[in-house]
Amino acid sequence: MTPHILLKVSMTAILIVLVLPLYAFKGLNDSMDHARGTGSVGGIDFKAYYIAADMLRLGKDFYDVHQQVEEVQARGLPLNESFYIYPPLLAILFVPLTALPMEQAAQAWFFLNLALYALSLFIISRAFALNRRSGILPLLWILAFLFPPALYTLYKGQVNIVILLLLAITYWLCVRDRQVLAGVALGVASMIKVIPIFLLPYALWRRRYTLGLTAAATIVIIAIIGLVIVGVGPHRTYLSAVLPLLQQPRPNPSNQSLGGFFSLLLVENPHTDRLIHDPLLWRVLTLSVSAVLVSGVILILWQCRERTNRTDLEFALIITTLPLITNIAWVDLFVLLIIPYAVLLKYALQRQIRTRWIVLGAISVVCVSFPRLQDLLANLVAWHESLVRSPLTMGLPFFGLILLWVATAATLWHSPNQETPVGAE
């Protein structure tokens, strides 16, 4: 047996014998351990989806926080900040799961997400030609399954893996000129979690008119269906109460967007030693830096507008920007970064990227993979409380995201305008 085959077999065995059983154990035992009231977060977001769907089934306003609190208390669950804040589509799709008890439904959701994550990795591997690297592909899959944001999103019962899958499908279909289906996937993703909608103007700018118009039509159709099923009342609550709340500072160590990082610096909170308390400065700084980032993306795309063979890098850059400019980006949302990491890896393997950007990408992976560094520091250097409570310490994933943005933007900026081999995308 050659070393190449031995490595492939060994990595595949590790994936099947060690990694997947770890997930199975977690799904069977801890997918709803939040209900135990021990401070754990297993199923903490799933709980919000499940309760919203059950309230919808009973004809209640599932956006009303007071009614959500009553439902949580009626089930004997711990109270926290996790309430339903998404468009109605997710609650509608969750209604069938309410036929099961919450704990069993959480297990079903966990294993469904695990399967969808595997499907996402399969599509991403093929979309960016990583499946051709058969010798290292099992190792890449192991690293992807051990990627902390993926662990977090599965453990918490988040919906981010569904968004990852829909974005992967959007790209996969787009580069194969299946514009209608790509538009449907993008439209559905935007109506589950709003941030993918920022890909819509990019599609139109790139003259993917069928994709863009199909996505817009899908959004309108789903909105109308949601209005019919849910009713006017919850939509009114969503527009008047939920959306304004989402624009407020959310200082939390797990919120690693621009707004989240600046809120740890500029807003009174129990987690960090802020510099000052100035919500107005927080808003001005967040909006200004977000505008700079978006302007940077527009400038880079315009500069590279003739490079029609760099759709992968353009797509990766926009996806990297999304968690930065949204006000709330919990660490589990960073599972979407699987796509830009895969794109950079593709160019590294093809030797079409400068070494400095490979190094930045590698550092980014390390930073994003240690979202709770302050917990480790609290145990190791508890005598130095200011270090533990520093926003700079808590912002490691944020810095990793910035490094990934720089590496992706620079790779696109310096990429040559050459033809991509058929099927490479």
RAGICOR-V982108 format. One record per pair of residues at least 24 apart in sequence whose ideal C-beta (glycine too) atoms are under 8 Angstrom apart, sorted by sequence separation. I is the first residue (numbers start at 1). J is the second residue. D is the distance in Angstrom with one decimal. If there is no record, write none. Layout:
i=I j=J d=D
i=I j=J d=D
This chain:
i=51 j=75 d=7.6
i=262 j=286 d=5.3
i=297 j=321 d=5.6
i=315 j=339 d=7.2
i=316 j=340 d=3.7
i=341 j=365 d=6.7
i=47 j=72 d=7.5
i=186 j=211 d=7.1
i=190 j=215 d=7.0
i=371 j=396 d=6.9
i=163 j=189 d=5.4
i=166 j=192 d=7.7
i=170 j=196 d=7.9
i=182 j=208 d=7.9
i=370 j=396 d=5.5
i=371 j=397 d=4.8
i=75 j=102 d=7.1
i=162 j=189 d=7.9
i=183 j=210 d=6.7
i=187 j=214 d=6.9
i=191 j=218 d=7.5
i=259 j=286 d=4.5
i=262 j=289 d=7.9
i=294 j=321 d=7.1
i=316 j=343 d=4.1
i=370 j=397 d=7.6
i=117 j=145 d=7.7
i=183 j=211 d=4.4
i=187 j=215 d=4.2
i=191 j=219 d=5.8
i=258 j=286 d=5.5
i=293 j=321 d=5.9
i=315 j=343 d=7.5
i=316 j=344 d=7.4
i=368 j=396 d=7.9
i=62 j=91 d=5.9
i=163 j=192 d=6.4
i=167 j=196 d=6.3
i=170 j=199 d=7.2
i=174 j=203 d=7.7
i=179 j=208 d=6.1
i=182 j=211 d=5.0
i=183 j=212 d=6.8
i=186 j=215 d=4.3
i=187 j=216 d=7.2
i=190 j=219 d=5.7
i=367 j=396 d=4.9
i=368 j=397 d=4.9
i=47 j=77 d=6.3
i=162 j=192 d=6.4
i=163 j=193 d=5.3
i=166 j=196 d=7.3
i=180 j=210 d=6.1
i=183 j=213 d=7.1
i=184 j=214 d=6.1
i=187 j=217 d=7.2
i=188 j=218 d=6.4
i=249 j=279 d=6.0
i=313 j=343 d=6.1
i=367 j=397 d=6.1
i=179 j=210 d=3.8
i=180 j=211 d=7.7
i=183 j=214 d=2.7
i=184 j=215 d=7.4
i=187 j=218 d=2.7
i=191 j=222 d=4.5
i=258 j=289 d=5.5
i=259 j=290 d=8.0
i=293 j=324 d=5.9
i=294 j=325 d=6.5
i=312 j=343 d=4.9
i=337 j=368 d=6.6
i=369 j=400 d=7.9
i=52 j=84 d=3.7
i=56 j=88 d=7.7
i=167 j=199 d=7.8
i=179 j=211 d=4.3
i=182 j=214 d=7.7
i=183 j=215 d=4.1
i=186 j=218 d=7.6
i=187 j=219 d=4.8
i=191 j=223 d=7.1
i=258 j=290 d=5.8
i=293 j=325 d=6.2
i=367 j=399 d=5.3
i=368 j=400 d=3.9
i=51 j=84 d=7.1
i=117 j=150 d=6.4
i=159 j=192 d=6.2
i=160 j=193 d=7.6
i=163 j=196 d=6.5
i=183 j=216 d=8.0
i=249 j=282 d=5.5
i=367 j=400 d=2.9
i=368 j=401 d=6.8
i=48 j=82 d=4.9
i=159 j=193 d=6.5
i=174 j=208 d=6.6
i=180 j=214 d=5.1
i=183 j=217 d=7.7
i=184 j=218 d=5.2
i=188 j=222 d=7.1
i=290 j=324 d=7.2
i=312 j=346 d=7.1
i=313 j=347 d=7.7
i=334 j=368 d=5.6
i=366 j=400 d=7.2
i=47 j=82 d=6.6
i=48 j=83 d=5.7
i=49 j=84 d=6.7
i=56 j=91 d=5.0
i=179 j=214 d=6.8
i=183 j=218 d=6.4
i=187 j=222 d=6.9
i=191 j=226 d=7.8
i=258 j=293 d=7.6
i=290 j=325 d=4.5
i=365 j=400 d=7.2
i=44 j=80 d=6.7
i=48 j=84 d=4.8
i=55 j=91 d=8.0
i=56 j=92 d=6.8
i=364 j=400 d=4.4
i=367 j=403 d=6.7
i=368 j=404 d=7.6
i=45 j=82 d=5.8
i=117 j=154 d=7.2
i=174 j=211 d=6.1
i=363 j=400 d=7.3
i=364 j=401 d=7.3
i=44 j=82 d=5.0
i=52 j=90 d=7.8
i=53 j=91 d=4.9
i=57 j=95 d=5.5
i=52 j=91 d=4.3
i=53 j=92 d=7.5
i=56 j=95 d=6.3
i=364 j=403 d=4.1
i=37 j=77 d=8.0
i=53 j=93 d=8.0
i=113 j=153 d=7.5
i=114 j=154 d=6.4
i=331 j=371 d=4.3
i=363 j=403 d=5.7
i=364 j=404 d=4.2
i=35 j=76 d=7.9
i=37 j=78 d=4.9
i=49 j=90 d=6.1
i=53 j=94 d=3.6
i=57 j=98 d=5.7
i=113 j=154 d=5.6
i=120 j=161 d=6.6
i=127 j=168 d=6.6
i=286 j=327 d=7.5
i=35 j=77 d=5.6
i=49 j=91 d=6.9
i=52 j=94 d=7.1
i=53 j=95 d=4.8
i=123 j=165 d=7.4
i=361 j=403 d=7.5
i=34 j=77 d=7.4
i=35 j=78 d=7.6
i=360 j=403 d=4.9
i=361 j=404 d=6.5
i=364 j=407 d=6.7
i=34 j=78 d=6.8
i=50 j=94 d=6.4
i=53 j=97 d=6.6
i=54 j=98 d=4.6
i=110 j=154 d=6.2
i=113 j=157 d=7.8
i=117 j=161 d=4.9
i=120 j=164 d=4.9
i=124 j=168 d=5.2
i=127 j=171 d=5.8
i=360 j=404 d=7.6
i=49 j=94 d=5.0
i=53 j=98 d=5.2
i=116 j=161 d=5.2
i=120 j=165 d=4.5
i=123 j=168 d=4.5
i=127 j=172 d=4.7
i=116 j=162 d=6.3
i=119 j=165 d=6.2
i=123 j=169 d=6.5
i=126 j=172 d=7.3
i=360 j=406 d=6.1
i=361 j=407 d=4.7
i=50 j=97 d=6.4
i=110 j=157 d=6.8
i=117 j=164 d=7.4
i=360 j=407 d=4.1
i=50 j=98 d=6.5
i=109 j=157 d=5.7
i=113 j=161 d=4.8
i=117 j=165 d=7.9
i=120 j=168 d=5.2
i=127 j=175 d=7.3
i=113 j=162 d=7.5
i=116 j=165 d=5.2
i=123 j=172 d=5.4
i=358 j=407 d=7.9
i=357 j=407 d=4.4
i=106 j=157 d=6.1
i=50 j=102 d=5.6
i=357 j=410 d=5.4
i=357 j=411 d=5.2
i=47 j=102 d=7.1
i=50 j=105 d=6.0
i=50 j=106 d=7.5
i=354 j=410 d=7.6
i=354 j=411 d=7.6
i=353 j=411 d=5.1
i=46 j=105 d=7.8
i=47 j=106 d=7.9
i=46 j=106 d=5.1
i=344 j=404 d=7.9
i=354 j=414 d=6.8
i=43 j=106 d=4.5
i=46 j=109 d=5.6
i=334 j=397 d=6.3
i=341 j=404 d=7.4
i=344 j=407 d=6.2
i=352 j=415 d=7.0
i=42 j=106 d=8.0
i=337 j=401 d=7.4
i=340 j=404 d=6.0
i=344 j=408 d=6.6
i=347 j=411 d=6.1
i=352 j=416 d=7.7
i=343 j=408 d=7.2
i=257 j=323 d=5.8
i=258 j=324 d=5.2
i=331 j=397 d=5.6
i=35 j=102 d=7.4
i=256 j=323 d=7.2
i=257 j=324 d=6.0
i=258 j=325 d=6.6
i=259 j=326 d=7.7
i=260 j=327 d=7.5
i=334 j=401 d=7.1
i=337 j=404 d=6.4
i=344 j=411 d=6.7
i=35 j=103 d=7.0
i=257 j=325 d=7.2
i=259 j=327 d=4.3
i=260 j=328 d=6.8
i=340 j=408 d=5.4
i=347 j=415 d=7.9
i=90 j=159 d=6.1
i=257 j=326 d=5.5
i=259 j=328 d=7.4
i=260 j=329 d=6.4
i=32 j=102 d=6.5
i=257 j=327 d=6.2
i=32 j=103 d=4.7
i=257 j=328 d=6.4
i=31 j=103 d=7.7
i=257 j=329 d=3.7
i=86 j=159 d=7.5
i=255 j=328 d=5.8
i=256 j=329 d=5.6
i=32 j=106 d=3.9
i=255 j=329 d=6.5
i=256 j=330 d=7.5
i=31 j=106 d=4.4
i=32 j=107 d=7.5
i=255 j=330 d=6.2
i=256 j=331 d=5.8
i=31 j=107 d=5.0
i=254 j=330 d=4.9
i=250 j=327 d=6.7
i=254 j=331 d=5.1
i=324 j=401 d=6.2
i=31 j=109 d=7.4
i=250 j=328 d=5.3
i=252 j=330 d=8.0
i=256 j=334 d=7.2
i=323 j=401 d=6.2
i=324 j=402 d=7.7
i=346 j=424 d=7.9
i=28 j=107 d=6.5
i=31 j=110 d=4.2
i=27 j=107 d=5.9
i=247 j=327 d=6.2
i=246 j=327 d=6.1
i=320 j=401 d=7.0
i=324 j=405 d=6.8
i=246 j=328 d=6.5
i=27 j=110 d=4.0
i=26 j=110 d=7.6
i=27 j=111 d=5.4
i=320 j=404 d=5.4
i=321 j=405 d=6.6
i=320 j=405 d=4.9
i=27 j=114 d=6.7
i=317 j=405 d=7.4
i=320 j=408 d=5.4
i=23 j=114 d=5.7
i=317 j=408 d=4.9
i=316 j=408 d=5.2
i=317 j=409 d=5.8
i=313 j=408 d=6.6
i=317 j=412 d=5.9
i=205 j=301 d=7.3
i=313 j=411 d=6.1
i=314 j=412 d=6.6
i=89 j=188 d=7.6
i=93 j=192 d=8.0
i=202 j=301 d=7.4
i=313 j=412 d=4.1
i=89 j=191 d=4.6
i=90 j=192 d=5.2
i=310 j=412 d=6.1
i=313 j=415 d=6.4
i=89 j=192 d=5.6
i=90 j=193 d=7.9
i=87 j=191 d=5.3
i=87 j=192 d=7.0
i=206 j=311 d=7.7
i=310 j=415 d=5.6
i=86 j=192 d=6.6
i=86 j=193 d=6.3
i=87 j=194 d=6.8
i=49 j=157 d=7.2
i=86 j=194 d=8.0
i=206 j=314 d=7.8
i=304 j=412 d=5.8
i=307 j=415 d=6.5
i=309 j=417 d=7.4
i=300 j=409 d=5.5
i=304 j=413 d=6.9
i=309 j=418 d=6.9
i=46 j=156 d=7.2
i=47 j=157 d=7.3
i=49 j=159 d=7.1
i=303 j=413 d=6.7
i=307 j=417 d=4.6
i=309 j=419 d=5.9
i=45 j=156 d=4.7
i=46 j=157 d=2.6
i=304 j=415 d=7.2
i=306 j=417 d=6.1
i=309 j=420 d=4.2
i=44 j=156 d=5.3
i=45 j=157 d=5.0
i=46 j=158 d=7.8
i=202 j=314 d=7.1
i=293 j=405 d=7.5
i=297 j=409 d=7.7
i=300 j=412 d=5.9
i=42 j=155 d=5.5
i=43 j=156 d=7.0
i=44 j=157 d=7.1
i=45 j=158 d=4.8
i=273 j=386 d=6.3
i=296 j=409 d=6.8
i=300 j=413 d=5.7
i=312 j=425 d=5.5
i=41 j=155 d=6.9
i=42 j=156 d=7.2
i=43 j=157 d=4.6
i=45 j=159 d=7.6
i=311 j=425 d=6.4
i=41 j=156 d=5.5
i=42 j=157 d=7.7
i=256 j=371 d=7.3
i=199 j=315 d=7.8
i=202 j=318 d=5.8
i=273 j=389 d=4.7
i=309 j=425 d=7.9
i=254 j=371 d=7.0
i=272 j=389 d=5.2
i=273 j=390 d=6.8
i=274 j=391 d=7.5
i=253 j=371 d=7.9
i=271 j=389 d=7.2
i=272 j=390 d=6.8
i=273 j=391 d=7.9
i=199 j=318 d=6.0
i=253 j=372 d=7.5
i=272 j=391 d=4.7
i=198 j=318 d=6.6
i=253 j=374 d=6.7
i=23 j=145 d=7.2
i=272 j=394 d=6.3
i=15 j=138 d=5.8
i=19 j=142 d=5.8
i=198 j=321 d=7.6
i=271 j=394 d=7.0
i=14 j=138 d=7.7
i=31 j=155 d=7.6
i=198 j=322 d=6.1
i=11 j=136 d=7.9
i=20 j=145 d=7.6
i=30 j=155 d=7.0
i=32 j=157 d=7.9
i=8 j=134 d=6.5
i=12 j=138 d=4.5
i=15 j=141 d=5.8
i=19 j=145 d=5.1
i=31 j=157 d=6.9
i=196 j=322 d=7.4
i=265 j=391 d=5.0
i=8 j=135 d=5.5
i=11 j=138 d=3.4
i=15 j=142 d=5.2
i=19 j=146 d=6.8
i=27 j=154 d=7.7
i=195 j=322 d=4.8
i=198 j=325 d=7.9
i=264 j=391 d=3.9
i=7 j=135 d=6.1
i=11 j=139 d=4.7
i=14 j=142 d=6.1
i=26 j=154 d=7.5
i=195 j=323 d=7.9
i=7 j=136 d=7.7
i=8 j=137 d=7.7
i=26 j=155 d=6.6
i=8 j=138 d=5.9
i=11 j=141 d=7.9
i=15 j=145 d=7.1
i=261 j=391 d=6.8
i=264 j=394 d=6.2
i=4 j=135 d=5.0
i=11 j=142 d=6.1
i=23 j=154 d=7.1
i=195 j=326 d=5.2
i=264 j=395 d=7.1
i=7 j=139 d=7.6
i=89 j=222 d=5.7
i=92 j=226 d=6.7
i=261 j=395 d=5.0
i=87 j=223 d=8.0
i=175 j=311 d=5.9
i=89 j=226 d=6.0
i=92 j=229 d=5.9
i=174 j=311 d=7.3
i=175 j=312 d=7.8
i=261 j=398 d=4.6
i=88 j=226 d=4.0
i=92 j=230 d=7.4
i=260 j=398 d=7.4
i=87 j=226 d=6.9
i=91 j=230 d=7.6
i=256 j=395 d=6.9
i=171 j=311 d=7.7
i=258 j=398 d=7.9
i=88 j=229 d=7.3
i=171 j=312 d=7.5
i=253 j=394 d=4.6
i=256 j=397 d=4.4
i=257 j=398 d=7.6
i=88 j=230 d=4.6
i=256 j=398 d=4.4
i=171 j=315 d=5.4
i=256 j=401 d=6.6
i=88 j=234 d=6.9
i=88 j=235 d=7.4
i=88 j=238 d=7.7
i=87 j=238 d=7.6
i=167 j=319 d=6.7
i=85 j=242 d=5.5
i=85 j=245 d=7.8
i=85 j=246 d=6.4
i=171 j=339 d=7.5
i=167 j=336 d=6.8
i=64 j=234 d=7.9
i=63 j=234 d=5.1
i=164 j=335 d=5.7
i=168 j=339 d=6.7
i=61 j=233 d=5.5
i=62 j=234 d=6.1
i=158 j=330 d=7.7
i=160 j=332 d=5.7
i=164 j=336 d=5.6
i=167 j=339 d=6.5
i=56 j=229 d=7.8
i=61 j=234 d=4.9
i=64 j=237 d=5.7
i=160 j=333 d=5.5
i=163 j=336 d=6.6
i=56 j=230 d=6.5
i=63 j=237 d=4.0
i=158 j=332 d=4.9
i=161 j=335 d=6.4
i=164 j=338 d=6.4
i=63 j=238 d=4.9
i=158 j=333 d=7.8
i=160 j=335 d=5.0
i=164 j=339 d=7.3
i=61 j=237 d=5.6
i=65 j=241 d=7.4
i=156 j=332 d=5.9
i=160 j=336 d=6.7
i=64 j=241 d=7.8
i=56 j=234 d=7.9
i=63 j=241 d=6.7
i=152 j=330 d=7.8
i=63 j=242 d=5.4
i=152 j=331 d=5.6
i=153 j=332 d=3.8
i=152 j=332 d=4.0
i=153 j=333 d=7.7
i=149 j=331 d=5.7
i=153 j=335 d=5.0
i=148 j=331 d=7.4
i=149 j=332 d=5.5
i=152 j=335 d=7.9
i=128 j=312 d=6.3
i=149 j=333 d=7.3
i=127 j=312 d=7.9
i=149 j=334 d=3.9
i=150 j=335 d=4.9
i=149 j=335 d=4.3
i=147 j=335 d=7.1
i=149 j=337 d=7.1
i=150 j=338 d=7.5
i=147 j=338 d=6.9
i=144 j=338 d=6.3
i=140 j=345 d=7.6
i=130 j=342 d=6.3
i=124 j=338 d=6.4
i=128 j=342 d=4.9
i=124 j=339 d=6.3
i=127 j=342 d=8.0
i=128 j=343 d=5.9
i=130 j=345 d=6.8
i=130 j=346 d=6.4
i=133 j=349 d=6.3
i=121 j=338 d=7.5
i=125 j=342 d=7.6
i=128 j=345 d=7.6
i=129 j=346 d=6.1
i=120 j=338 d=7.3
i=124 j=342 d=5.1
i=128 j=346 d=4.4
i=130 j=349 d=7.7
i=149 j=368 d=6.8
i=152 j=371 d=7.5
i=148 j=368 d=7.3
i=148 j=369 d=5.0
i=147 j=369 d=7.0
i=148 j=370 d=7.6
i=149 j=371 d=7.7
i=148 j=371 d=6.1
i=175 j=425 d=4.6
i=129 j=423 d=6.9
i=129 j=424 d=5.0
i=129 j=425 d=7.4
i=128 j=425 d=7.1
i=127 j=425 d=6.7
